[in-house]
Amino acid sequence: MIGNGMVLAILFLNRFIAETESHQDQTELILSLGGTPKQAVHTQLMTSIKASMIPTIESQKTMGWFSFLE
């Protein structure tokens, strides 16, 4: 469980940093128009969360299939 949490955290942080760097113009635009910091990074945050969960979900599916077959 701790290992999965560490993997999720590392994947999330890597993806979130990449997303915020690639969408820096959009973030600055939202902030300059009076948006909150939460509004400015919402899309990048959701994309990062979804992407970081993919490996864990896939491994859980695999474990589920093997336990189902037994």
Secondary structure, DSSP 4 states (H G I P E B T S, - for coil): -HHHHHHHHHHHHHHHHHHHHHTHHHHHHHHHTT--HHHHHHHHHHHHHHHHHHHHHHHHHHHHHHHHH-
